[in-house]
Amino acid sequence: MDRKSNLILRDESGVALIVALLMMVILSLIGLASSSTSIFEIKLSGNKKGATEAFYMADAGIQMVMADITNFYTNNGHYNPILGDQASQENEFKTSKPELIGEKIDNKYTDPNYTLPTGVNLTDRPQVTIYHTTVKKPPRGLGVSATKFEFNDYIVDSTGRDQMDLGSVKANSEIREKIVRLIPTD
C-alpha cells in the first residue's frame, strides 16, 4: 500500500496544466489592474483639462469685461443698487458669495458688455458680475498725487465652465479681481 501511494505522489501528469492555469490567472489579474489604472488616469486627465478650461474661461470673462471701460461707469443705469444695510448684505452673500462679506458693496452690474473675438463660439459664456464698492481710497504704490484723482473701487466676479461635452458634470471655476478706476478731477 505504501508503494501504491508513493507511486500516486510521484505521478507528474497534469502538473503542467495546473502551472499554466495559475500563470493565466496571474497574467489576467495584471492585465485587469493595468487597464483599470489606465481608465482612471484617462478620466483624471479629462477632469484636469476641464478644470483648466474652466479657469481660462473665467479669466477670459474678466479680461473681456475690463477691456470695455463703459462697464465701469456707475451712472450709466446698468448698475442695480443693493438695498439694505451691511447686515442685510452679509445675509444675502452668506450663502451665495461668503467672500464678499464686509466689502461694503452698494451696486452690482450682472450683465456687463463684452464681445467675443471673431470666430469664437462658446457653448457656455462666462458669467460676469461687477460690484461697485463704497471704498474711496487710493491704491497703494500708484506714485501719483491722490488729490488729482477720484477713485472708484470694483470687484469683478467671473465664473467660467468648461466647454467639453464629454460628461454630465462640467468643471466650474470662479475668479475674483479687485479693480480701481482712476478718474482725473482736473
C-alpha positions in Angstrom: 0.0 0.0 0.0 2.9 2.3 0.7 4.3 1.6 -2.6 1.0 2.4 -4.4 0.5 5.7 -2.6 4.1 6.6 -3.3 3.5 6.0 -7.0 0.5 8.3 -7.0 2.5 11.1 -5.4 5.3 10.7 -7.9 3.0 10.8 -10.8 3.6 14.2 -12.5 0.9 14.1 -15.2 -1.3 17.3 -15.1 1.2 19.5 -13.2 1.9 21.5 -16.4 -1.8 22.2 -16.7 -2.1 23.5 -13.2 1.0 25.7 -13.6 -0.4 27.0 -16.9 -3.7 27.8 -15.3 -2.0 29.7 -12.4 0.1 31.7 -14.8 -3.1 32.6 -16.8 -4.9 33.8 -13.7 -1.9 35.9 -12.6 -1.4 37.4 -16.1 -5.2 38.1 -16.3 -5.1 39.9 -12.9 -2.1 42.0 -14.0 -4.0 42.9 -17.3 -7.1 43.9 -15.4 -5.1 46.1 -12.9 -3.3 47.9 -15.7 -6.4 48.5 -17.7 -8.3 49.9 -14.7 -5.3 52.1 -13.9 -5.3 53.4 -17.5 -9.0 54.1 -17.4 -8.6 56.0 -14.1 -5.8 58.1 -15.5 -7.7 58.9 -18.7 -10.6 60.2 -16.6 -8.3 62.1 -14.3 -6.6 63.9 -17.2 -10.0 64.7 -18.7 -11.1 66.3 -15.4 -7.8 68.3 -15.3 -8.4 69.5 -18.8 -12.0 70.6 -18.0 -10.8 72.4 -14.8 -8.1 74.2 -16.7 -10.5 75.2 -19.5 -13.0 76.5 -16.9 -10.3 78.6 -15.2 -9.3 80.1 -18.5 -12.9 80.8 -19.4 -13.4 82.7 -16.1 -10.2 84.6 -16.7 -11.3 85.5 -20.2 -14.6 86.8 -18.8 -12.7 89.2 -16.6 -10.3 90.3 -19.3 -13.1 90.9 -21.8 -15.1 93.0 -19.3 -12.1 95.0 -18.3 -11.4 95.8 -22.0 -14.7 97.8 -22.2 -14.4 100.9 -19.9 -18.2 101.6 -20.2 -18.7 98.7 -17.8 -17.2 100.8 -15.1 -19.5 103.9 -15.3 -21.8 103.6 -12.3 -24.1 106.4 -13.6 -25.0 104.6 -16.9 -28.1 103.0 -15.5 -26.8 99.4 -15.7 -25.9 99.1 -12.1 -28.6 97.9 -9.7 -28.4 99.3 -6.2 -28.1 96.7 -3.4 -30.6 97.8 -0.9 -30.3 97.5 2.8 -27.6 97.9 5.4 -24.4 96.0 5.8 -26.2 93.3 7.9 -28.7 92.5 5.1 -25.9 92.4 2.5 -24.0 90.0 4.7 -27.1 87.9 4.9 -27.5 87.9 1.1 -23.9 87.0 0.5 -23.7 84.4 3.3 -24.9 81.6 1.1 -24.0 82.8 -2.4 -20.7 84.6 -2.0 -19.3 84.5 1.5 -16.0 86.0 0.4 -17.8 89.3 -0.3 -19.0 89.8 3.3 -17.6 93.0 4.6 -16.7 94.5 1.2 -19.2 97.5 1.5 -20.9 96.9 -1.8 -23.5 99.4 -2.9 -24.2 98.4 -6.6 -23.9 95.4 -8.8 -24.0 95.0 -12.6 -25.0 91.5 -13.6 -24.8 91.8 -17.4 -21.7 93.7 -18.4 -20.8 94.4 -22.1 -18.2 92.1 -23.7 -17.8 90.8 -27.1 -16.1 87.6 -28.2 -13.3 87.7 -30.8 -14.4 86.9 -34.3 -14.5 83.2 -35.0 -15.0 82.3 -31.3 -18.2 80.4 -30.5 -18.8 79.3 -26.9 -21.4 76.8 -25.7 -21.4 78.4 -22.3 -20.3 82.0 -21.9 -18.6 83.2 -18.7 -21.0 84.7 -16.1 -19.5 88.0 -15.0 -20.8 90.3 -12.3 -19.3 93.7 -11.4 -19.7 95.0 -7.8 -19.2 98.7 -7.0 -17.9 99.3 -3.5 -18.1 102.5 -1.4 -14.3 102.4 -0.7 -12.8 105.7 -1.9 -9.1 105.3 -1.0 -6.2 105.5 -3.5 -4.5 102.3 -4.5 -1.1 101.6 -2.9 2.1 102.2 -4.8 0.4 104.3 -7.5 3.1 107.0 -7.5 0.7 109.9 -8.3 -0.9 112.6 -6.2 -4.1 111.4 -4.6 -5.6 114.9 -4.7 -5.9 115.0 -8.5 -7.9 111.8 -8.9 -11.2 110.3 -7.8 -11.2 106.6 -7.1 -13.9 104.0 -7.8 -13.3 100.5 -6.5 -14.9 97.5 -8.2 -14.9 93.8 -7.6 -15.2 91.7 -10.8 -16.5 88.2 -10.3 -16.3 85.8 -13.2 -17.5 82.2 -13.3 -16.4 80.0 -16.2 -17.4 76.5 -17.2 -15.5 74.0 -19.4 -16.7 73.7 -23.0 -16.3 70.0 -23.4 -19.4 67.8 -23.9 -17.7 64.6 -22.6 -19.6 64.1 -19.4 -22.7 65.2 -17.5 -20.6 67.1 -14.8 -18.8 70.2 -16.0 -16.0 71.9 -14.2 -16.6 75.4 -12.8 -14.0 78.0 -11.9 -14.5 81.3 -10.2 -12.1 84.2 -10.3 -12.5 87.5 -8.4 -10.4 90.6 -9.0 -10.4 94.0 -7.4 -10.1 96.9 -9.7 -9.6 100.6 -9.1 -10.8 103.1 -11.7 -8.9 106.4 -11.6 -10.8 109.5 -12.7 -8.9 112.7 -13.1 -10.6 115.6 -11.3 -8.7 118.5 -13.1 
